[in-house]
Amino acid sequence: AAKGKVGIIGSGLIGRGWAMLFAASGYEVCLFDILPEQVSGALDNIKMCLQDLQKAGLLRGSLTADEQFGLISGCSDFNAACQGALHVQECVPENLELKKKIFSQLDAVADDNMVLSSSTSCILPSKIFSGLKHVKQCIVAHPVNPPYYVPLVELIPHPETEQSIMDRTRALMKEIGQSPVSLKKEVDGFALNRIQYAIIAESWRLIQDGVMSPEDVDTVMSAGLGRRYAFMGPLEVMHLNAEGMKSYVERYGETMQRVLSTFGPIPDFSGPALETVDAAMTNQTPSTPEALTERRRWRDARLTGLARLQSDM
Ligand code: NAD
């Protein structure tokens, strides 16, 4: 018997990813979309993905691909998709007005036990959930693409979200094999994008200031920092690179401050620097749908390999 029901609103890239994750650990999943053809497309695509994963020995959970697929159903009615669900995950396009509309619909069908969760990448919970009857049960659960291989989920509360809802969602994310992190309060960009944008800004400055080529900047991450960061965070890197954290700060604290003071203003991401970066990236992978799809396949194969390696450790 299924563990319980999860409703997914929006059957695009992220909705499909969530559906597979929940079904892999035995939840009954109802997929809804405003476009019925998106739901049938999602079901076909999920079926194929599950079979491929099974063949490659990468299927998550203990159920077979068929059993997992059997837990996922398409739904042409919003209320039917959500009613009785213990968790509803919204995955519609990144548009505040649309998300507000979806959550007011959800507010009307929710009982006092449902978690109302948004996949938004960068809209603050206070913007989406304020004023809802069930605001205490609302949360942002921001996944990383593709969620099947990149397990991080950022959990962000509305100022009125109950701690028990944060705890329950964190436990659910762990149960389905993801790696949840909790923000204690909302902040623009959440955590992942704040850190990512810091890296992008400095990468851009190194190019803009004529220090390095775009290709070499990417190599600094892919062959250098990224190798460590696939397994540990920057703080643990510090701890291990000296005789512990305090020794690292004693040795390198002043240097970090000196270098950081030379970072300069926020780049405007336009002009000659943009032309330079675009030329380098297009030379490597033309900005055509075919070339991008092929390179994404390459990326996903690398991420699969990494997931395999990490699950062996
Ligand atoms: P997508 O465009 O692939 O899918 C969105 C789906 O929502 C479509 O199938 C669309 O038909 C459907 N939809 C539109 N209006 C609807 C409505 N009123 N009711 C029900 N369904 C509706 O988008 P996506 O990439 O899956 O992104 C969904 C959300 O996840 C966004 O908030 C995005 O910011 C977030 N997110 C995306 C990524 C990513 O890398 N793609 C990563 C993390 C979070």
Residues whose N, C-alpha, C, O or C-beta is under 5 A from the ligand:
A	BS01	NAD	I9 G10 S11 G12 L13 I14 G15 F32 D33 I34 L35 Q38 C91 V92 P93 E94 S119 T120 S121 P143 V144 N145
